[in-house]
Each structure stands twice: as C-alpha cells, then as structure tokens.
Amino acid sequence: MPAPKLPLLCPVCFQPLEPAGPHPSGHGRLLCGSSHSFDAARQGYFNLLVGKGTAFEADTAEMVEARFNFLGKGHYLPLAEAVAAAVVPALPRDRAVVLDSGTGTGHYLRVLLDAAAANGREVAALGLDISKFALRRAARLNPEAVNLAWDVWQPLPVKDNSVDAVTVIFAPRNAPEFARVLRPAGLLAVVTPRPGHLASIAEPAGMLGIEEGKENRLAGAMEPHFTIESARDIDFPLALTRQEAADLAFMGPAGHHSDRTAIAARLEGQPEPVLAEARFRLTVFRPATARTQ
C-alpha cells in the first residue's frame, strides 16, 4: 500500500489521519489520534464513509466495467492529456498534493501522475469516489495514490489549505469544500461536456442531452469561491465499434436508467465505425482569495 504524506482528516473526529502500517490481515490502515481506524479493502482502497454512508446512487459494477474498457482503449486520451497539461506545470516540484474528486476508474489521474513524473514533479495523489466498484479499478491502476470511498457532498476528509490542485472530470462540484482544501495559489480544473457532445449517438443510444447554458451555470455555481483563469474547448473525433459505442453510452448517466443490453440493441443498426465527436470544456479556476491577497 502507498504511504505518501497526505493531509487527511478522520471523518469521525476530524483529527489528522495517518498511515499506521499494515493490519494483521496484511492490508494498509489509516489511524487518527483518537484511535479511529480504517483498514484498506483487499483491493487497496479505504472506505471512510461512516454512519449512514451516502444517499447518492453510485455507479454499478457493470457501468464501471464499461468505463474501464472504453477509457482503457485510449478514446479519451486527448482529454486526459489536456487536463494534465493544464495542471502539472502549475504544481510545485516537491511534495505537491493533487485531489482527484470523482476519480472513477483512475484513468485521468494516471495520465496526470505520469506527466508529473516526466516533468520531475513529486506528487502525492488522493482519489475520491462514491463507487467501490470504481475504486477497486482505480486502486489497481494508481497504486501510489490513496483512494477513498467518500461522498463529495459531505465535508471532505482533507485539511484546510493543503492541496495544490483539484481535478473534477464529469463529477459533482462542491465549491465551498474545494476552496477550503486548496492552497491560496492552488487551482481547480473542471471538465464538462458541451452541447453537441456525442450528438450522433446520443439519441439512438438513449443518452441524456447536454443542456444549453451549462457553462454559465458552472461559473455561477463556483462564485464566490473561485474565479475563472482560463477556459478552452477540447474537441476530437471518435470512430468506434458498436460495442465501444454501447460502453460509452452505458458508462455515463444513461447507465442508471437503462441496461447495456438495451443500449446495444438500439445501436445494432448503426454502421461501423460509429462516428461521433467528443466536445468538452476544460475550465481552470483559482481560489477567489488568491486575487485579493
């Protein structure tokens, strides 16, 4: 198990949470000063959800498998590389801390960590997700990161002013908490789909459409905690098999209200390759306090 110096907090008493060596089972363990202990699952992640856990619906094992298969083929690699290019140069060279909120299967964080290493930057990484199925994949893909089961709408188990960069790729955005954990010079990188994203397969696959004005609502939701430093559109073509297109549709929100077999049946008549265009917006925010200091 990894044991980087990460600014974790106990979700029970909010004291510092530190690696405490392996449990007798051989897996890692996190321990606070009040002796609250969290043992790693055998797959390598930690579940910090306490009490009633979360009321939000996590991605299923089948949705996660579809995402892992799709992303593992590199279809969204241009997006992952763009996120890494926006974040890595802004990191300090020593002991940088990156929080990937909604880490999913860990593919985007993997590209960022590889880019940081290639640029001589030492990074301690923390991946949060609500899905244990996703975290099992993420822990295997990013063994040097600490991967935690957590609900991003709850106060994050992370110290104030301790993180250099937060990445949020197709995941919920808790602006007050991101602002709390970021250092004044830190950055928040957010990726959202734009209108027209995957338009050619969205309707036949039963995917949810992208609402107009989403970018403006994103900026408004970030105020007064953040200001926009930059925004860029990332567009690239996709040429997929019908199976890959079904994975793409099923791995997102459509997977919560439809099954993969039904999606695949809807795409059965599509000619191969199934052509589509990915359209994203990458927005980099800075803490609003950084502009006033």
PLY file of the C-alpha trace (Angstrom):
ply
format ascii 1.0
element vertex 293
property float x
property float y
property float z
element edge 292
property int vertex1
property int vertex2
end_header
0.00 0.00 0.00
1.15 3.55 -0.67
2.03 5.74 2.29
2.53 9.26 0.93
2.25 12.21 3.25
-1.31 13.27 2.62
-3.32 15.86 4.59
-6.13 13.51 5.58
-8.65 14.05 8.37
-10.56 11.45 10.34
-14.22 11.55 9.26
-15.31 10.86 12.85
-13.32 13.36 14.94
-11.53 15.44 12.24
-8.09 14.84 13.74
-5.19 14.10 11.35
-5.42 10.66 9.79
-2.10 8.93 9.14
-0.90 5.63 7.65
-0.40 3.21 10.53
1.23 0.26 8.85
-0.50 -2.92 7.79
-3.41 -4.52 9.56
-2.77 -8.10 10.70
-4.60 -9.10 7.51
-1.68 -7.62 5.57
-3.58 -4.65 4.14
-2.94 -0.98 4.89
-4.53 1.00 7.67
-5.24 4.64 8.50
-5.34 5.76 12.13
-6.10 9.02 13.95
-5.06 10.25 17.39
-8.39 9.13 18.85
-7.71 5.58 17.64
-10.34 5.58 14.91
-9.01 3.06 12.45
-9.80 2.45 8.78
-8.49 -0.70 7.15
-7.90 -0.94 3.43
-10.11 -3.26 1.45
-8.20 -6.12 -0.11
-8.47 -4.29 -3.45
-6.45 -1.40 -2.00
-8.89 1.43 -1.27
-10.17 2.83 2.04
-13.84 3.30 2.90
-14.19 6.43 5.05
-17.97 6.63 4.80
-19.33 6.37 8.33
-22.80 6.39 9.86
-25.49 6.05 7.19
-22.94 6.34 4.39
-24.48 8.20 1.46
-27.91 8.58 -0.09
-26.49 9.10 -3.58
-26.55 6.37 -6.22
-23.10 5.05 -7.02
-22.08 3.69 -10.40
-22.69 -0.04 -10.67
-20.09 -2.70 -11.35
-21.40 -3.01 -14.92
-21.16 0.75 -15.56
-17.63 0.79 -14.17
-16.61 -2.15 -16.35
-17.91 -0.33 -19.42
-15.97 2.82 -18.46
-12.80 0.87 -17.74
-13.00 -0.89 -21.10
-13.71 2.32 -23.03
-11.10 4.51 -21.36
-8.55 1.71 -21.41
-8.61 1.83 -25.20
-7.46 5.45 -25.14
-10.53 7.01 -26.73
-10.49 9.94 -24.28
-6.71 10.20 -24.03
-6.65 13.67 -25.69
-8.86 14.92 -22.86
-6.71 13.33 -20.16
-3.57 14.83 -21.71
-5.19 18.27 -21.84
-6.06 18.10 -18.14
-2.52 17.04 -17.29
-1.09 19.86 -19.42
-3.24 22.39 -17.56
-2.42 21.11 -14.08
1.14 19.76 -14.00
3.05 22.98 -14.87
1.26 24.76 -12.01
2.34 22.21 -9.39
5.30 22.77 -7.08
8.20 20.47 -7.89
8.37 18.94 -4.42
5.60 17.43 -2.32
2.69 18.58 -4.46
-0.74 17.27 -3.46
-3.40 16.52 -6.07
-7.01 15.63 -5.24
-8.97 13.88 -7.99
-12.60 14.25 -6.93
-14.75 11.64 -8.63
-11.69 9.67 -9.68
-13.75 6.85 -11.18
-11.52 4.16 -12.63
-8.46 6.40 -12.20
-7.56 6.79 -15.88
-7.38 10.59 -15.89
-5.32 10.65 -12.69
-2.96 8.03 -14.18
-2.14 10.30 -17.12
-1.62 13.27 -14.79
0.72 11.33 -12.49
2.76 10.06 -15.44
3.04 13.59 -16.82
4.11 14.92 -13.42
6.80 12.25 -13.09
8.06 13.04 -16.60
8.35 16.69 -15.56
10.27 15.89 -12.39
7.44 16.71 -10.01
6.87 14.69 -6.85
3.11 14.28 -6.36
1.07 12.74 -3.57
-2.33 11.87 -5.01
-5.71 11.36 -3.42
-8.62 9.87 -5.35
-12.20 10.16 -4.10
-15.22 8.32 -5.42
-18.53 7.07 -4.13
-18.41 3.79 -6.07
-16.50 0.94 -4.50
-16.51 -0.78 -7.89
-14.72 2.20 -9.46
-12.26 2.43 -6.57
-11.25 -1.19 -6.99
-10.15 -0.35 -10.52
-8.56 2.96 -9.52
-6.52 1.37 -6.72
-5.04 -1.13 -9.16
-4.34 1.47 -11.83
-2.87 4.03 -9.39
-1.29 2.06 -6.55
0.80 5.06 -5.48
-2.35 7.10 -4.78
-4.59 6.83 -1.74
-8.08 6.02 -2.97
-11.03 6.73 -0.66
-14.72 5.92 -0.75
-16.32 9.27 0.02
-19.36 11.41 -0.75
-18.12 14.70 -2.20
-21.21 16.49 -0.88
-20.04 15.85 2.67
-17.16 17.84 4.20
-14.03 16.41 2.61
-11.71 14.42 4.91
-8.85 16.75 3.97
-7.11 19.55 5.89
-7.61 23.23 5.11
-5.19 24.88 2.65
-3.34 21.65 1.93
-3.98 20.75 -1.72
-2.23 22.19 -4.78
-4.73 21.06 -7.42
-8.22 19.59 -7.53
-9.42 17.86 -10.69
-13.11 17.21 -11.35
-13.94 15.35 -14.54
-17.66 14.68 -15.09
-18.21 14.66 -11.33
-20.09 16.76 -8.74
-18.53 20.07 -7.72
-18.59 21.09 -4.07
-17.18 24.59 -4.48
-17.01 25.57 -0.77
-15.13 22.38 0.12
-12.76 22.62 -2.82
-11.98 26.21 -1.83
-11.38 25.17 1.77
-8.84 22.44 0.97
-6.99 24.29 -1.80
-3.95 26.39 -1.03
-4.31 30.07 -1.98
-2.18 29.51 -5.09
-3.86 26.23 -5.96
-6.09 25.52 -8.94
-9.31 23.70 -9.70
-9.62 22.03 -13.13
-13.17 21.12 -14.16
-14.22 19.21 -17.27
-17.81 19.31 -18.52
-19.41 18.16 -21.78
-20.62 20.84 -24.20
-23.79 20.94 -26.30
-23.35 18.64 -29.28
-21.21 16.17 -27.35
-21.71 12.72 -28.90
-24.80 14.08 -30.66
-24.73 11.46 -33.43
-25.12 8.55 -30.99
-26.88 10.22 -28.04
-30.42 9.83 -29.38
-30.19 6.26 -30.71
-28.36 5.16 -27.55
-30.83 6.86 -25.20
-28.22 9.16 -23.68
-29.15 12.32 -21.81
-28.70 15.55 -23.76
-26.40 18.41 -22.76
-28.33 21.44 -21.59
-27.68 24.81 -23.18
-26.06 27.35 -20.86
-24.37 24.73 -18.72
-21.05 26.61 -18.80
-22.67 29.77 -17.44
-24.32 27.83 -14.65
-20.98 26.23 -13.79
-19.30 29.62 -13.48
-22.15 30.92 -11.36
-22.03 27.91 -9.05
-18.32 28.46 -8.43
-18.84 32.02 -7.20
-17.92 33.49 -4.76
-15.32 30.82 -4.04
-13.49 30.82 -7.39
-12.68 32.96 -10.38
-12.05 31.65 -13.88
-8.42 31.76 -15.00
-8.89 30.07 -18.36
-11.33 28.03 -20.40
-10.75 26.05 -23.55
-12.77 23.74 -25.73
-11.41 20.26 -26.43
-12.99 18.58 -29.44
-11.89 15.41 -31.20
-13.48 12.76 -33.44
-14.29 9.23 -32.38
-14.52 6.15 -34.60
-15.96 3.29 -32.56
-17.23 -0.21 -32.86
-20.86 -0.71 -31.85
-19.62 -2.40 -28.68
-17.44 0.58 -27.81
-20.31 2.96 -28.51
-22.52 0.92 -26.19
-19.86 1.08 -23.48
-19.58 4.84 -23.97
-23.33 5.34 -23.56
-23.70 2.92 -20.66
-20.74 4.23 -18.63
-22.43 7.61 -18.07
-25.73 8.76 -16.54
-27.70 6.63 -19.02
-26.41 3.57 -17.18
-28.55 4.49 -14.17
-31.82 4.20 -16.08
-31.06 1.69 -18.83
-29.14 -1.56 -19.15
-26.28 -2.22 -21.51
-28.16 -4.88 -23.45
-30.93 -2.41 -24.29
-28.40 0.25 -25.32
-26.51 -2.22 -27.50
-29.78 -3.25 -29.17
-30.55 0.39 -30.02
-27.14 0.73 -31.68
-27.35 -2.55 -33.57
-28.34 -0.87 -36.82
-25.56 1.71 -36.73
-22.85 1.22 -39.39
-19.31 0.69 -38.23
-17.28 2.58 -37.45
-19.77 4.53 -35.36
-18.68 8.13 -35.83
-19.12 10.80 -33.18
-17.49 13.96 -31.93
-16.43 14.49 -28.32
-16.92 18.08 -27.18
-15.63 19.19 -23.79
-14.93 22.39 -21.90
-11.88 22.49 -19.62
-12.17 25.35 -17.14
-9.37 26.28 -14.76
-10.40 28.16 -11.64
-8.33 29.87 -8.96
-9.47 30.49 -5.39
-11.08 33.92 -5.20
-8.97 34.71 -2.12
-5.82 34.43 -4.24
-6.89 37.53 -6.19
-7.39 39.61 -3.07
-4.15 38.76 -1.27
0 1
1 2
2 3
3 4
4 5
5 6
6 7
7 8
8 9
9 10
10 11
11 12
12 13
13 14
14 15
15 16
16 17
17 18
18 19
19 20
20 21
21 22
22 23
23 24
24 25
25 26
26 27
27 28
28 29
29 30
30 31
31 32
32 33
33 34
34 35
35 36
36 37
37 38
38 39
39 40
40 41
41 42
42 43
43 44
44 45
45 46
46 47
47 48
48 49
49 50
50 51
51 52
52 53
53 54
54 55
55 56
56 57
57 58
58 59
59 60
60 61
61 62
62 63
63 64
64 65
65 66
66 67
67 68
68 69
69 70
70 71
71 72
72 73
73 74
74 75
75 76
76 77
77 78
78 79
79 80
80 81
81 82
82 83
83 84
84 85
85 86
86 87
87 88
88 89
89 90
90 91
91 92
92 93
93 94
94 95
95 96
96 97
97 98
98 99
99 100
100 101
101 102
102 103
103 104
104 105
105 106
106 107
107 108
108 109
109 110
110 111
111 112
112 113
113 114
114 115
115 116
116 117
117 118
118 119
119 120
120 121
121 122
122 123
123 124
124 125
125 126
126 127
127 128
128 129
129 130
130 131
131 132
132 133
133 134
134 135
135 136
136 137
137 138
138 139
139 140
140 141
141 142
142 143
143 144
144 145
145 146
146 147
147 148
148 149
149 150
150 151
151 152
152 153
153 154
154 155
155 156
156 157
157 158
158 159
159 160
160 161
161 162
162 163
163 164
164 165
165 166
166 167
167 168
168 169
169 170
170 171
171 172
172 173
173 174
174 175
175 176
176 177
177 178
178 179
179 180
180 181
181 182
182 183
183 184
184 185
185 186
186 187
187 188
188 189
189 190
190 191
191 192
192 193
193 194
194 195
195 196
196 197
197 198
198 199
199 200
200 201
201 202
202 203
203 204
204 205
205 206
206 207
207 208
208 209
209 210
210 211
211 212
212 213
213 214
214 215
215 216
216 217
217 218
218 219
219 220
220 221
221 222
222 223
223 224
224 225
225 226
226 227
227 228
228 229
229 230
230 231
231 232
232 233
233 234
234 235
235 236
236 237
237 238
238 239
239 240
240 241
241 242
242 243
243 244
244 245
245 246
246 247
247 248
248 249
249 250
250 251
251 252
252 253
253 254
254 255
255 256
256 257
257 258
258 259
259 260
260 261
261 262
262 263
263 264
264 265
265 266
266 267
267 268
268 269
269 270
270 271
271 272
272 273
273 274
274 275
275 276
276 277
277 278
278 279
279 280
280 281
281 282
282 283
283 284
284 285
285 286
286 287
287 288
288 289
289 290
290 291
291 292
